[in-house]
Amino acid sequence: MGSMRRLLSILLAAVAIVVAAAVSGVGRPEAARGETTGPSRTVTTLGHGKITTVPDAATISAGVQTEATTASAALAENGRRMQRVIAALKAAGGEKLQTQQVSIYPRTDEEQHVTGYVAANSASATTAVAKVGALIDAAVNAGANAVQGPMLERSNRDALYRDALQKALADARLKAEAIAKGGRFAVGQVVAVVEQGASAPVEAFAPDLAGAVGKDAVPTPIEPGTQDVEASVTVSFEIA
């Protein structure tokens, strides 16, 4: 009987402790945890920025293709001609010269018999837009029979792109404010920005100039035109 009374006393004490703890939690709000703020409200727009400029740098590719009955003969003759082309590119003011590709492959007839070998070698060079026509002519006169380009671009393109990014961000805010006017709310601070990417330089097509070699060859004209440096950003603004 005494044991039962002691067990009952212990159980009553445990219940009292649990009840006290529950009451204490209710009396102290800081002891309870919960989500007291809702999700942030934002408005998201796509901004576009553009800087129009005149290209001041141009890159071309000049190469030589040769053919012979053996691979070694084709490659040897190609090497001799390509050395003259590279020397001409340097003499005409070409900079940042870089070999692009060296290849050799068999030429076959209709019955797939090997009739000879073709070797090819090409190098790129960069110069001012005003000099790129003369650079092409120099390469062709030195023996280049494959020319591509020019790739026109601005030498300070990175700085112009950063300016375009600033315009894109301003454009995104103007769009958000236009939406806010219709929705009757205010646009707050920027909460997120995602850059969408930059526009690439434009390559102008250069025709096959192998036949231009000779006394009557006309200087190759190159018009720089204009080029757009563009940037886009996705921006989320806080709704104030």
C-alpha positions, 0 to 999 in steps of 0.5 A: 500500500505504501509503495502504491502511494509513493508511485502515485506521488511520483506520477502527480509530481511529473504531471505538475512539472509538465503543466508548469513548463507549458504554462511558462511557455505561454507566459514567455512568447520569446520561448516559442518559435514561429514565422512572423514575417511573410515572403518579401514582395518584389517586382522583376524586370529585364533591362537592356543597354546599348552603346553604339560605337565605331570599330577601331581594330580588325583581325584577319586570317590569312593562309596558304593551301598547296598541293603536291603528289606527296604529303611531305612535298605539299607541306614543305612548299606550304611552309616556304610560302607561309613564311613569306605570308607571315613576314608580309603580315608583320611588315604591314603592321600586323600584331598579335600573330597566331597560327590558327591551323595546320593540316594536310589531307589526301585528295582523291578522284571519283574512284577514291584513288589518292591523286595528291595531298593538300597542305594548309596553314593559316595565321591571324593578325590584328591591326587598326581598321584603317590599315586592315585593307593594306594588311590583306593586300600584303598577305595576298601579294606574298602568296596567301590564297585563303583570307577570312575576316575581318573581325571588327571590334573596339579595343576598349570593348570591356569598358564600353560593355560596363557602360552598357551594363549601367544603362541596362540597370537604369532601363530595368528601374524605369520599367519597374517604375512604369509597372509600379505606377500602374500597380500603385506601389513604390519601387524600393532597393535592388534585391537581385541582379542577374547578368544576361551576357554580352554581344559578340564582335561582328565578322565582316566577310572578305572575298577570295582575294587570290586573284588580286595578285598583280600590278593591276590589283585594286586596294581592298576597301574596308568600311568599319561602319558602326557596332553596338555593344549590348548588355542585358540584366534581370533585376528584382526590386523590392516593393516599398 
